[in-house]
C-alpha cells in the first residue's frame, strides 16, 4: 500500500516540454558548409588535373585556413563547439558503447562520443592530406609551397599518400560520416542535418546553450582573418 503522505510519482505527462536551445553557433555552421564545399572542390579538381590544379591548390589553402580556424574555435567557440564538450575520455566512450552512461542524454546534445571520434578522424585526415599536399612534388608541374623544407624522400612519401591512400581514406571517412547521418535519420528518427543548418535543437529545459551573438561572431571573423593570413603566407612560399 502506498504512503498517502508521499508525493505522487512523476509521469511522462508531467515532464516539461522541450525547448529550443542554440547548440551550433553561426561560425561553426558556416565552417561546416565552407569545408564541405572546399573538400568537394578539392576532390573534383584533383581528378580533373591539368589547368584545374591551380584551383586545387586554392581549395587546399582554403581548407588549411578553415582547419586552423576550427582548431582555435575548438577552444574559444560556443559551448558545444568546444573540444571539451564532446571529445570523450576512453571510459566515457566505453560506457556509452555499453549503454550504461549515467547521463547518456547529455552526451547526445552536441556530438555524441562516436560522432566526436568521426569528426576528429575527418579533421585529422584532412589535416594530414593538406600537410602532404603542401610538401608534395608530382615531378611534372605541381610543387607544394613547403617542398623546399623537406627531403626528397619525405616529399615522395607525402606525394604518394596524397594521391593514393590519403584521398581514398578521406573519401571512405566521408562516406561513413554520411551513412551515420542517414542511420540516425532513418533508424533513430534524429535529424542531425537540420540543427547544423539552423543551429537549434529541441532539448530539456535548462540545457545550457552556446553563445552566438554579435561579439562571438566578430571574434570568429577576426580569427578567420588571421587563419586566412597564415594560409596566404604559406601560399606565397610557392616557387
N, C-alpha and C positions, 0 to 999 in steps of 0.2 A: 504494500500500500504506500502511496506517495505521501510525502510530508506536505500538508496544506500550507504550511508556513514558508516553504521553499519557493523561489521564483519560478515561473513557468519556463520550460526549456525553449531555447530559440529554435525556430524552424527556418527553412529556406525562404519562407514568405516574409520573415522578419528581417532578413538581411537587407542592408542598404543597397539601393540600386547603384550600378556602376556609373562612374562619371568620366568625362573626357579629361585625359591627362596628357600634357605635352611630353613626349618621350624623345623624339628625334628633333633636335634643333635644326633651323634652316641651313646653317653651314654643313652639318653632317649630311643632310638630304641632298644638298647641291653637290657635295663631294661624291656621293654615290652615283648620281646621274652623270656628272662630268667624267668620272673614272670609267663608267660603263661605255660611254661614247668614245673615249680615247683608246680604250683597250680594243674595242671593235675596229677603230681606225688603224691601230697597230697591226692587228691580225690581217686586215684586208690589204693594206699597203705592203706588208711584208710578203704576202703571197703574190701580189702583182709584180713587185720588184721593179727594175728599170728606173725610170724617172720618178716613179712613185716613192722611191726610197727617201727623197727629200722630205716628203710628208711623213714617212715612217719615223724619221729622226725627230721631226717636230712633235709628233704624237708621243714619242718616247720622252722628250724633255717635259712635255705636259704631264705625263704620268709621274715623272720624277718630282715635279713641283707638288702634285696632288698627294703623293705618298709622304713627302716631307711635311706637308700641311696636316695630314691625318695623324702623323706621329706626334706633332706638337699638340694638336687638338685633343688627342687622347689623354692629355694631362690637364688641359685648361678649358676644355669644351663643356657642353651641357652634361648634367649629372650622368645620364645613361649612355653618353658617348665616351665617357672616360674609361680607360682600361681597368681602373679599379672597380668599376661597376659590373664588368662582365667577364674579365679574364679569370677562369676558375682555378682554384687550387686542385691538386690531384685528388684530395679527399672529397671536395665538393663534387668533382666530376664523377668519382666512383659512386657516391651516394645518389647522385642524380640518375646515373645509369641503372642503379638498383631500385630506383623509385622510392627511396626512403629518406629523402632530404626533408628536414623539419619545416622548411619554408619553400616548398617547390614552386608555389605560385609566384613568389617574388623573383625566382630565377627566370621566369618567363616574361618579365616586364620588358627588358631590352633584348639582348642576345642571350639565349639560354646557353649552358655550358657547351653543348655540341655545336650550336651556332657560332659561339665565340671561337671555338677551335677552327671552324670553317673560315671565319673571317681572318683569323691570324694566319692560317695557311695560305689563303688567297693573297693577302698583302705581302706575306713573306716570299711567295713565288714571284709575284710581280716585282718586288724589290730586287730579287736575285736576277730576274730576267732583264730589268733595266740596267743593273750593275754590269752584267755581262755584255750588254749592248754598248755600254759606254767604253769598253776596252776592246771590243771585237774588231777583227780585220778579216774581211772576206777575200782579201788578196786580189780583188778585181777593181772595185771603185769606191767601196764604202769602208770608212775607218772611223772607229769611235773616237770621241774627243779626248779620252783619257788613255788611249792606247799607248802613248809615248811613255807612260809611267809604269808599265808592266813589261815583263819579259815576253819574248815571242812565244815561249811555251805556254805561259799563262793566257796570252791572247788567243792562242789556238784552242785551248780548253774552253775558254769563255765563248768563243765563236761557235764551237761545236755544240755546246749546251744551248746557246741562244737559238740556234737554227734547228735543233733536233729535239732533245729531251725536254728542254725548258718550255718550249711553246706547247708541246703535246701534254705535258703535265699541267700546264696552266689551263688549257682547254678542258682537260678532264676535271680539274678542280671547279671550273666554272660550270660545267655540266652537272656536277654533283650538287653544287650550290642551287642551281635552278631546280633540280629534281627534289631537293629538300623543301623548297618553297612550294612546289606543286603538291608534294606529300602532305604538308601542313594544311594546304588549302582544301584538298580532296578528302583526306582521311581524318584530320582533326578539326576541320572547319575553322581554321585560323588564317586570317588574311595577313601575310607578312609584307605584302607589297604596298597596300593602302597606307599604313602608318609611315612607311618610308617616303611616301609622296606628300601626305598632308601633315605628318608629324605626331598625330594623336592616337591614343588607344583608349578603349573603354575599360577602366580598371576600378578596383575598390577605392572608395573614398579615402582620403588622406594619403594616397600614394604620392610620394614626392615627385614633382615634375622637373624637367630640365629647363634651366633658364634660357629664354630665347627672345631677347629684346634688342633694341637698337644698340645698346652697349656691347652685347656679346657679338652681334653681327658686325659691328665696327671693328672689334678686336679680330674677328675672323678675317676680315678684309685686309687688315694690317699684316696679319700672319701670312696670309696667302701671298700678298705682295712681296714679302721677304722671301718666301719659298720660290716664287717665280724669279726673283732676282738671282737666287742661287742657281736655279736651272739655266738662266741666261748666261751666267758666268761660266758654267760648265760647257754650254754650247759654244761659247766664244773661244774655247780652247781647241776647237776642231781645226785641223790643218787646212 
